[in-house]
């Protein structure tokens, strides 16, 4: 009798494992219908000059092609701290001025992502002279940097939103000190004392309930990643439908017009070595064309007001260097 029970438990356990393998490793979780019937007015991209440089691109050339060839009209720009204050108290915003001014010539609307934690790895872009282990010193310098940044850019009317930090309460990703909700609120008070434009606060779409971030945001921003990589388990495919995100928004009593998908996965989850290898096909595991189309459809089905695609620098790398314009052409059709 005991042997039968043990055998039954083993069978049930194996069935659970097989089910989880199917859900997270095998099933695609694509929407039933993918038509990408989406208005370009609701679409934007995130552009990081640091990411473009890391990919070996001419960051100005890449950016101008995004403006002129793709015709993007909504851009989120992360202002990385280590690029604007390389030496203590020596601020240089000239590269970012170029980005904003060129966009203004073409009627682009901007989100400026400011703070210590801004979009792109390693998330916290500390200058070399910062001692991030000294929390009092770090917080003091963050406030100084924020004030200088806001004063510098506040006269640009094309900046419609400030995004304060990026997923500021996410402790499981990035090379950052542990998050402080109290300090985030101090940053927010400082920002609002200096400028009255709406402030976006973001959170991970899959690993957060959004409660604390959405309570203090004028506009809430969620990320959306469909295929991620774990060093122990390899690639994992999230089974979440659009309702997973829209129900969380309803649970937090959010106005869908004030919810942005601030970062929609549209590039591979890979290290630079593989991304830069033209013969490596690993990118297809997380960013095939079909996968990206499915990601966009899931985002569209949430009915949130805006979607900012993540990966424009990679599309341009493949288009301009690797003789693969398929991703670039998909974007051109979206931003038509």
TAQUIGI-V55188 format. One record per helix or strand. SS is the DSSP state (H for helix, E for strand). FROM is the first residue (numbers start at 0). LEN is the number of residues. If there is no record, write none. Layout:
BEGIN
ss=SS from=FROM len=LEN
ss=SS from=FROM len=LEN
END
This chain:
BEGIN
ss=H from=1 len=25
ss=H from=39 len=3
ss=E from=42 len=5
ss=H from=48 len=6
ss=H from=58 len=12
ss=E from=73 len=5
ss=H from=80 len=4
ss=E from=86 len=1
ss=E from=89 len=1
ss=H from=93 len=11
ss=E from=108 len=6
ss=E from=116 len=1
ss=E from=123 len=1
ss=H from=134 len=19
ss=E from=158 len=6
ss=H from=180 len=14
ss=E from=197 len=6
ss=H from=210 len=6
ss=E from=218 len=6
ss=E from=226 len=4
ss=E from=233 len=4
ss=H from=241 len=10
ss=H from=255 len=3
ss=E from=258 len=7
ss=H from=271 len=4
ss=H from=283 len=4
ss=H from=288 len=13
ss=E from=305 len=5
ss=H from=311 len=9
ss=H from=325 len=9
END
